[in-house]
Amino acid sequence: MRLVELVSGALIAFGLAVLAFHLAPASWWYEYKSIVPIKPVFVVGEPLKLVSTLRVQQAGAGIVFKDQLRCITDAGDEVVAASTFPTALREPEGPWRKTPWTWGNIPESVPRDVPCYIRSVQTLSVLFGIQKTTEVDSETFTISDFDYTKQQSG
């Protein structure tokens, strides 16, 4: 009878652990505060550079960032291009940290002189094959044929 009780207890504990991971918010593993472009205007063809602010609570979990370059035109909010970045949550755990990164080069097909932003859809893979999906939008920026924010030197 002891073996049956032990196995039953183990199965119940396993079931409760799986349930806890299903119900746990992504913030148990990480929190994403913001995505900020390094400047307000980018030119077609140049690298789109941004800074993310996030805090890792539990390092090691696999995460996939599906980042969409989106622009708001008269036709609506359109996805211009997308990139996927598989990685893992890294230490240090606890403090907020700013991470510079490059989305990629701005494609020729992007609408000009309208508000654009990155929508980052993150899929976190935790124990038992459970996945948590969150979404963060960057601050807006503009894409132009000319960076009118640069001052000309005399």
C-alpha positions, 0 to 999 in steps of 0.5 A: 500500500505504501508504494501506491500512496507514494506513486499517487503523491508523486502524480499529484505533485507533478500535476500541481507543478504543471498547473502552477507553470500553466497559471504562472505569468511570464513575469515570473521569468522576465519583465519587459519594460520598453523598446526605444529607438536610438534616434527619431529618424532612420534612413532606408537601408541603414540598421534599425538600432533600438534599446530594450529595458528588461529584467530577468527573474529566472535565467536559462529559459528559451525565448523567441522574439518575433519582431515586426516592423510596423508602420501606421499609414492611411490604410492602417497599421501594416506589417512591413517586415519581420525578423525572428531571434531565438535566444535564452534569458541570460543573467544577471537576474534581478536588476533592470538592464538596457540592452542595445540591439539591431533589428536589421536593415530598413527595407526599401518597401517601408512607407516613408515619413509616417509613424513606425514601430517594432512590435515584439512578440515573445514566446517563452518556453518553460518546463513541461513544454509550456509556452508563455507569449507576451507582446511589447510595442516600441516607441515610434520613429520615422523612416525617411529618404533623408535624415532631417534630424542631422545638422549640416556642418558649415 
